[in-house]
Amino acid sequence: MILVTGGTGLVGAHLLLHLIENGETVRAIYRNPESIQKTKSVFDLYSKTALFDCIQWVQADIIDVPSLEQAFPGINQVYHCAALISFDPKDEDLLRKTNIEGTANIVNFCIDKAINKLCFVSSIATLGDLLPHEKFITEETEWNPEKSHNDYAISKYGAEMEIWRGQQEGLDVIIVNPGVILGPGFREQGSGELFTKVKNGLKFYTLGSTGFVAVTDVVRIAYQLMQSEIKNERFTLIAENSVFRDILNSMADSLSVKRPEIHAKPFFMEMLWRLDWFVSNAFQQKRKLTQTTAKASYSTTIYSNQKIKDILKTDFININQYIKEISNL
């Protein structure tokens, strides 16, 4: 049996569907009953509602060790997808507790229960920092602790250190580092918010770039790696490096709405995040734009996916085509 943490998130929900379609028996962790409906809605989107009942649900939390005890009996593989995604500096402690301590708990259980293999869904945020002579980031790009990193990246990097600790203690592991993951559903969080904002008439675009990938590619490749003899490796999962303006334009075209037409230059974004900081503190609101997200919006970062393409002889879904397919789901 396979255990999936984070089964009520974008990656976890799609992974559960993919596993069941491939004949696997699955158990998934949830924290509250309402969140399960998010996963059911994904099954509904693909007209696979009947398969939803194949999931064995267990109420547990990765930061609550006693609750995890009931999740592991009979498990031989684990996909650790659960994580907190936030770029709000106020969430620093919660990020560390959830992403680092939570991962340490999963690793400890995997070691104690003699789990065959663990797959950790990480992020390109942990892949390191380019040196002046380097053109793109790979799995071998070294993390520079002297450079500034946001709290989310630090927490995911710390989580990876726990995974490698498990490997040193005899656990077979795989780490996948996806770029910005696009997928249907979950329009109130993560990359799904981009679709919502564009549909509602987003006016601004930026010219930064990063790696993007379809959620179906992430779960497909993670499953292939777990089914293979490959172990103790990490893989960058991106379909292509794209400019944010191009992604937003593709979303707008697919949704049949007006494209964002105002270039938000770096100076404007710097002013905007400072205004957001003032408003959030004055009115005790959650941050909508932080210094980290503002800087990322106009920064150009290029990632290489050559390693996974060479190892699995695989290719990725075209991002523009995928946006067209999922825009109205």
C-alpha distance (Angstrom), angle and dihedral (degrees) to the residues before:
residue distance angle dihedral
M1 . . .
I2 3.80 . .
L3 3.81 124.6 .
V4 3.80 120.3 -150.4
T5 3.79 121.7 -166.6
G6 3.79 116.6 -161.8
G7 3.79 90.4 30.8
T8 3.79 91.2 154.0
G9 3.81 94.1 60.3
L10 3.80 131.7 83.8
V11 3.82 96.5 -92.9
G12 3.79 95.7 35.7
A13 3.81 94.3 50.5
H14 3.80 92.8 49.4
L15 3.80 90.6 44.6
L16 3.81 91.6 53.8
L17 3.80 90.1 51.8
H18 3.82 91.6 47.7
L19 3.81 92.9 48.7
I20 3.79 93.8 48.9
E21 3.80 91.9 47.2
N22 3.81 86.8 55.3
G23 3.79 92.3 53.8
E24 3.81 98.0 -102.7
T25 3.81 124.6 146.9
V26 3.79 108.7 -128.2
R27 3.78 141.1 -167.4
A28 3.79 121.8 -169.0
I29 3.78 134.6 -164.8
Y30 3.79 122.2 -129.7
R31 3.80 131.9 177.9
N32 3.81 101.4 -158.0
P33 3.82 131.5 13.4
E34 3.82 93.4 -120.8
S35 3.80 92.0 63.1
I36 3.80 91.5 60.5
Q37 3.80 88.6 69.5
K38 3.82 88.9 66.1
T39 3.78 89.3 62.1
K40 3.79 92.4 44.8
S41 3.80 89.6 53.0
V42 3.84 89.4 57.7
F43 3.81 90.9 52.5
D44 3.81 88.1 48.6
L45 3.83 91.4 52.2
Y46 3.79 90.4 59.0
S47 3.83 93.1 41.6
K48 3.81 89.2 -114.6
T49 3.81 97.5 121.5
A50 3.81 93.4 132.9
L51 3.82 90.7 60.6
F52 3.80 91.5 57.6
D53 3.79 90.4 77.2
C54 3.81 89.2 62.1
I55 3.82 90.4 73.7
Q56 3.78 117.5 98.6
W57 3.80 106.0 -147.2
V58 3.81 124.6 -153.6
Q59 3.79 123.1 -175.2
A60 3.80 107.7 -130.2
D61 3.79 143.3 126.6
I62 3.80 125.5 -136.0
I63 3.81 90.4 -134.6
D64 3.81 92.7 50.4
V65 3.80 106.0 76.0
P66 3.84 98.1 -170.1
S67 3.80 91.6 53.7
L68 3.81 91.1 54.3
E69 3.80 92.0 61.0
Q70 3.79 91.7 78.8
A71 3.81 92.6 49.3
F72 3.82 98.8 62.2
P73 3.85 108.9 54.1
G74 3.81 109.6 115.7
I75 3.83 94.1 6.3
N76 3.81 120.5 136.9
Q77 3.83 101.7 167.5
V78 3.81 132.2 34.6
Y79 3.79 132.2 -161.0
H80 3.79 109.1 -164.1
C81 3.82 106.3 -156.9
A82 3.80 99.7 144.5
A83 3.81 115.2 113.7
L84 3.77 143.0 137.2
I85 3.80 113.2 -114.4
S86 3.78 113.3 -161.0
F87 3.80 136.6 134.3
D88 3.80 94.4 -169.2
P89 3.84 109.4 116.3
K90 3.81 88.4 -143.1
D91 3.80 88.6 69.2
E92 3.82 95.3 58.4
D93 3.81 95.9 111.7
L94 3.80 93.6 44.2
L95 3.81 91.0 48.1
R96 3.78 91.6 53.7
K97 3.79 93.7 45.2
T98 3.80 95.1 47.0
N99 3.78 101.6 37.3
I100 3.80 101.6 33.5
E101 3.81 105.2 26.8
G102 3.80 91.7 35.7
T103 3.79 91.3 52.8
A104 3.79 91.0 46.5
N105 3.81 88.6 55.3
I106 3.80 92.0 51.4
V107 3.81 91.2 48.0
N108 3.80 91.7 49.4
F109 3.80 91.9 51.4
C110 3.80 91.1 47.2
I111 3.80 90.4 53.5
D112 3.81 93.8 44.0
K113 3.83 93.8 47.2
A114 3.84 93.6 43.3
I115 3.81 93.3 -120.9
N116 3.81 112.0 -167.4
K117 3.80 97.6 -136.7
L118 3.80 140.3 -4.9
C119 3.81 126.1 -154.1
F120 3.79 117.2 -161.9
V121 3.79 120.4 -161.3
S122 3.80 103.1 -146.6
S123 3.81 129.4 159.8
I124 3.79 142.5 -107.3
A125 3.81 84.0 -113.8
T126 3.83 88.2 82.2
L127 3.81 97.7 50.9
G128 3.76 98.1 99.6
D129 3.78 139.6 -114.1
L130 3.78 128.0 -61.9
L131 3.76 120.3 -116.5
P132 3.83 117.4 -138.3
H133 3.81 93.4 -100.6
E134 3.83 95.0 48.1
K135 3.81 122.0 95.2
F136 3.80 102.3 -166.3
I137 3.78 141.5 10.9
T138 3.80 120.0 -104.0
E139 3.80 135.9 174.0
E140 3.80 87.4 -88.5
T141 3.81 96.4 55.1
E142 3.78 106.2 118.4
W143 3.79 123.6 -122.4
N144 3.80 109.7 -122.3
P145 3.83 109.5 -148.6
E146 3.81 90.3 -166.3
K147 3.81 91.8 64.0
S148 3.78 122.8 83.9
H149 3.81 114.3 -97.2
N150 3.78 128.9 176.7
D151 3.80 120.4 -112.5
Y152 3.80 93.2 -107.1
A153 3.80 92.6 54.8
I154 3.80 91.3 46.5
S155 3.80 91.3 50.8
K156 3.81 93.3 49.6
Y157 3.80 90.4 46.3
G158 3.79 88.5 52.0
A159 3.79 89.0 49.5
E160 3.80 90.1 53.8
M161 3.80 89.4 53.2
E162 3.80 87.7 57.6
I163 3.81 90.1 51.1
W164 3.81 91.2 51.9
R165 3.81 89.3 47.1
G166 3.78 87.5 57.0
Q167 3.78 90.0 50.0
Q168 3.80 90.4 52.9
E169 3.81 88.1 52.8
G170 3.79 92.3 55.2
L171 3.80 103.7 -87.3
D172 3.81 117.7 135.2
V173 3.80 108.8 -131.0
I174 3.78 143.6 179.8
I175 3.80 125.1 -164.7
V176 3.79 122.3 -162.2
N177 3.80 119.8 -166.9
P178 3.81 108.8 -159.8
G179 3.77 124.1 -170.0
V180 3.80 121.0 -136.8
I181 3.80 101.9 -30.3
L182 3.80 116.9 -138.0
G183 3.77 122.5 -164.3
P184 3.81 145.1 135.2
G185 3.78 123.6 -81.2
F186 3.81 125.4 20.8
R187 3.80 91.3 83.3
E188 3.81 91.1 161.1
Q189 3.81 96.0 62.4
G190 3.79 143.8 39.1
S191 3.78 118.4 -8.3
G192 3.80 88.5 -15.6
E193 3.79 87.8 75.7
L194 3.81 88.7 66.4
F195 3.80 90.5 64.1
T196 3.80 90.5 48.3
K197 3.80 93.7 49.0
V198 3.79 93.3 47.1
K199 3.80 91.4 47.9
N200 3.80 89.3 51.0
G201 3.81 91.9 53.8
L202 3.80 108.6 -87.8
K203 3.80 106.9 -164.1
F204 3.80 103.0 -171.6
Y205 3.79 133.0 71.3
T206 3.81 133.7 179.9
L207 3.79 132.2 -151.5
G208 3.78 99.9 -133.7
S209 3.79 119.6 116.6
T210 3.79 141.0 -151.2
G211 3.79 141.2 157.9
F212 3.81 121.4 -70.0
V213 3.80 130.7 -167.7
A214 3.81 138.6 177.6
V215 3.80 115.3 -111.3
T216 3.81 89.5 -130.5
D217 3.81 89.6 60.0
V218 3.81 91.3 49.6
V219 3.81 94.5 54.0
R220 3.80 94.3 39.6
I221 3.80 93.3 53.0
A222 3.81 94.0 41.8
Y223 3.82 88.9 54.2
Q224 3.81 92.3 47.6
L225 3.80 90.8 51.3
M226 3.79 92.2 48.8
Q227 3.81 91.5 49.3
S228 3.80 91.8 49.6
E229 3.79 131.9 76.0
I230 3.81 89.5 -110.1
K231 3.79 113.1 118.4
N232 3.79 142.9 160.6
E233 3.80 93.0 27.9
R234 3.81 136.4 114.4
F235 3.79 126.8 -141.7
T236 3.79 133.5 -163.0
L237 3.80 110.6 -132.9
I238 3.78 113.6 -159.4
A239 3.78 129.7 133.4
E240 3.78 94.6 -157.7
N241 3.77 144.8 -24.7
S242 3.81 108.2 -107.2
V243 3.79 138.1 -179.8
F244 3.80 112.4 -115.0
R245 3.82 90.8 -126.3
D246 3.80 90.7 58.0
I247 3.80 92.6 49.3
L248 3.81 91.8 48.9
N249 3.81 91.0 47.4
S250 3.78 90.7 51.1
M251 3.80 90.5 50.8
A252 3.80 91.9 48.0
D253 3.80 92.8 49.5
S254 3.80 91.8 48.0
L255 3.81 91.4 49.2
S256 3.82 91.7 44.7
V257 3.79 93.1 -123.9
K258 3.79 133.3 124.6
R259 3.79 117.3 -74.9
P260 3.82 119.2 -116.4
E261 3.80 103.6 -95.7
I262 3.81 108.0 -179.1
H263 3.80 118.3 85.2
A264 3.81 108.5 -135.5
K265 3.78 99.5 -151.2
P266 3.81 122.6 -155.9
F267 3.82 93.3 -98.6
F268 3.81 90.5 52.8
M269 3.82 92.1 49.2
E270 3.81 90.8 49.0
M271 3.79 90.3 53.4
L272 3.78 92.1 44.9
W273 3.78 96.7 54.8
R274 3.78 90.5 49.8
L275 3.79 89.9 52.2
D276 3.78 89.8 48.9
W277 3.82 89.8 51.3
F278 3.81 90.6 53.1
V279 3.81 94.3 47.3
S280 3.81 94.1 46.0
N281 3.79 91.9 51.4
A282 3.79 95.4 42.1
F283 3.80 94.2 49.5
Q284 3.82 99.8 25.8
Q285 3.81 92.3 -118.4
K286 3.79 129.3 151.6
R287 3.80 114.3 -96.6
K288 3.81 115.3 -98.8
L289 3.81 96.5 -177.0
T290 3.79 125.6 22.4
Q291 3.79 132.2 -173.6
T292 3.80 88.4 -103.2
T293 3.80 96.2 53.0
A294 3.80 91.5 42.4
K295 3.79 91.9 53.5
A296 3.81 92.0 45.4
S297 3.79 90.6 53.8
Y298 3.80 92.6 66.6
S299 3.82 100.6 28.0
T300 3.80 120.9 102.4
T301 3.79 115.4 -139.0
I302 3.80 123.6 170.3
Y303 3.81 122.0 -159.6
S304 3.79 130.1 -167.2
N305 3.81 122.3 -135.8
Q306 3.79 94.2 -178.5
K307 3.81 96.2 112.8
I308 3.81 96.3 60.4
K309 3.81 91.5 41.2
D310 3.79 90.2 54.0
I311 3.80 95.6 44.0
L312 3.81 99.5 45.9
K313 3.81 98.7 23.2
T314 3.78 86.3 -129.9
D315 3.76 136.7 142.0
F316 3.78 134.3 -154.6
I317 3.78 135.9 -114.9
N318 3.80 113.2 -97.9
I319 3.80 105.4 -103.6
N320 3.81 97.6 -142.6
Q321 3.79 91.0 49.9
Y322 3.79 91.1 46.9
I323 3.81 91.4 51.9
K324 3.80 88.6 54.4
E325 3.80 90.6 51.1
I326 3.80 97.1 50.2
S327 3.81 103.5 32.3
N328 3.78 95.1 94.7
L329 3.78 99.1 33.9
